[in-house]
Structures are given as structure tokens and as C-alpha cells.
């Protein structure tokens, strides 16, 4: 009869350990979505959206990064924030969009960081394993 409480206790401890481990694993850094790529050479860039925008002072202007173009003309006050970049930027340049996805990511981020003279600009500063 004393075996049942012991087994139940061990099961509870194991379930708690599994839950704690999975919680720690999913608590990794935020990363840019790389699902559009067949193969990735580096992990997605670490990017905490809210923290970045607060530091950069972009809380109220999503269109700085989430822009919308019709042809070659920027559509003022239109935002693409609910769409992945890959919806407009394909992996290779096309007639509809001459800026491929990788170039769009790098150019948008690095140009801004160079202009502001702050923020990462080297591959290993954004594309980290941990």
C-alpha cells in the first residue's frame, strides 16, 4: 500500500522536471523568421522587436521597417506589419520586387545601424547560436 504514494510522487516529480525543462528550452532569444529559406547558413538573427523599437525610438512608426510599395513608390502611412517580409521579398530578385529577401533584411537593418552609428553590423553580432 505504501508503494502507490511513492509511485505517484515520482510521477509528479518527473512531470514537473519535464515541464521545467521545456519551459527553459522555449525561453530562448527572439529570432527573425527564416522559414522562407530552404537551407540556412546561420541561425536567424536575434531580434527582440519591442526592446529594439524602444531603444531606437520607433514605438509609433512601424512603417520604418514594415513598409509598403506599389511598384517603385512608397505608400505613405501603409504598414505591412502583419505580413512576413517574405510575402513581398522573394529569395531571388523578380520583376515585381527587385530586392531579394536576404538583401532586404541586411540592407534595412545595417543601413539604419550605420546611419545611427549604433547597433550590430557584423554577421556574428546578429546571427548567434545562443
ABEGO torsion letter per residue (X at the ends): XAAAAAAAAAAAAAAAAAAAAAAAAAABBBBBBAAABABBABBBBBBBAAAAAAAAGAAABAAAABBBBBEABBBBGBBAAABBAAAABBABBBAABABBAAAAAAAAAAAAAAAAGBEBABAAAABBAX
